[in-house]
Every structure is written in structure tokens, then in C-alpha cells.
Amino acid sequence: MVTVGPDTLVIAAFSDSGIQHQHNLVRDIKERGATVIGFADRAGVLPHEFLDLAFTTEQPLDGIPFIFIPQLAALASAERQGINPDQPDGLVAWVKL
């Protein structure tokens, strides 16, 4: 939460478990100025009042099937900034084979 601010994009998957905690967290993130995109498999779990964009689907959003959404957002951002995501600056191999 320390680094969340107006330049932050949060992509959140909402579930039926702990709805109030999820809503409180997104409210706090939104109060810090972040842009928030919410995904859920039913509209009833989305806190629309704290979301800039909301998506619902009939498919579960758990794990690997959901991960492509933030990856596509990161790729588009890198391309817009002229960054090659396959060769990021400052990346040093920890293990050399």
C-alpha cells in the first residue's frame, strides 16, 4: 500500500469469499488515487463505486486463466513506453548456468 498512488493500476479478481474485506481493500486503494479494474464471475461481488472499469464473466477467474489479463496490460504499457519486455533494464541474472 505504501507505493500505491495516482500512477498505479490495480487489476483485481473478486470472489464470493471475504467480500467485505475485498471491498475495504479496494476502497483504500482507490482513496490513494489508483486506477482500479475489477473482474468477477458475477456482478454482485463487484464494488462498482470503487472501480474505474468492471468486467463480469460466466467463467471462474481463478489462477492461470486470469493471469493473462494483467500480462496483456503490462505488455501494452511496455510497448507504449518503447520498452522491450524481454530485455528489461536493471535485470541481472542471480543464477548463471
Phi and psi in degrees as a GROMACS rama.xvg file:
@    title "Ramachandran Plot"
@    xaxis  label "Phi"
@    yaxis  label "Psi"
@TYPE xy
-63.1912  -36.757  VAL-2
-93.4176  0.43007  THR-3
-75.2994  129.212  VAL-4
-159.764  -165.311  GLY-5
-61.3832  -21.2501  PRO-6
-93.1297  7.43684  ASP-7
-94.5472  134.4  THR-8
-110.462  123.259  LEU-9
-111.691  126.56  VAL-10
-114.148  113.85  ILE-11
-119.852  138.161  ALA-12
-103.511  123.336  ALA-13
-100.054  146.12  PHE-14
-130.14  175.379  SER-15
-74.064  -17.3377  ASP-16
-89.0718  123.645  SER-17
67.9518  40.5281  GLY-18
-55.0162  -45.5921  ILE-19
-63.9515  -38.9528  GLN-20
-64.8367  -40.5344  HIS-21
-62.6904  -44.0857  GLN-22
-64.4582  -41.3281  HIS-23
-62.9893  -42.3649  ASN-24
-62.7838  -46.7123  LEU-25
-65.4928  -37.2863  VAL-26
-59.265  -46.6737  ARG-27
-62.9845  -41.3975  ASP-28
-63.4728  -44.3986  ILE-29
-64.5098  -37.9887  LYS-30
-63.6994  -23.5273  GLU-31
-84.433  -1.22148  ARG-32
98.2782  3.61371  GLY-33
-71.0266  156.626  ALA-34
-89.7672  131.61  THR-35
-124.683  126.243  VAL-36
-112.341  128.926  ILE-37
-115.359  140.411  GLY-38
-125.178  142.068  PHE-39
-156.576  162.593  ALA-40
-91.2246  2.29968  ASP-41
-157.926  145.848  ARG-42
-65.1712  -27.6876  ALA-43
-63.1072  -17.525  GLY-44
-96.2902  -7.57349  VAL-45
-84.1882  130.586  LEU-46
-86.2073  77.0511  PRO-47
-52.5257  -31.4526  HIS-48
-67.6365  -16.7354  GLU-49
-111.383  5.16462  PHE-50
-108.248  141.329  LEU-51
-85.5572  -27.5507  ASP-52
-151.189  135.744  LEU-53
-129.584  138.973  ALA-54
-129.144  140.008  PHE-55
-124.183  151.217  THR-56
-142.302  160.491  THR-57
-89.1292  -3.14068  GLU-58
-101.224  146.272  GLN-59
-60.3957  146.146  PRO-60
-108.456  33.517  LEU-61
-89.7337  143.206  ASP-62
58.3339  -135.207  GLY-63
-55.9541  -43.1254  ILE-64
-60.237  -27.8962  PRO-65
-81.6571  -27.6163  PHE-66
-61.9187  -25.4735  ILE-67
-65.2287  -26.0918  PHE-68
-65.1394  -54.1158  ILE-69
-67.3325  -28.5295  PRO-70
-65.2194  -41.1678  GLN-71
-65.2247  -39.1869  LEU-72
-63.514  -42.0017  ALA-73
-65.8442  -41.002  ALA-74
-63.0974  -46.2343  LEU-75
-61.8725  -40.2972  ALA-76
-63.8084  -44.6607  SER-77
-61.6409  -44.9002  ALA-78
-63.6672  -40.0581  GLU-79
-61.6025  -33.6839  ARG-80
-91.2332  0.888115  GLN-81
73.1852  26.1532  GLY-82
-99.9515  135.698  ILE-83
-87.9845  109.162  ASN-84
-65.2616  -15.6497  PRO-85
-85.5938  -9.4894  ASP-86
-140.381  66.5564  GLN-87
-70.6406  147.632  PRO-88
-68.0637  145.342  ASP-89
78.1749  5.33004  GLY-90
-90.0105  121.18  LEU-91
-120.971  133.349  VAL-92
-67.6669  131.194  ALA-93
-85.09  -31.7916  TRP-94
-121.78  127.671  VAL-95
-110.241  129.043  LYS-96
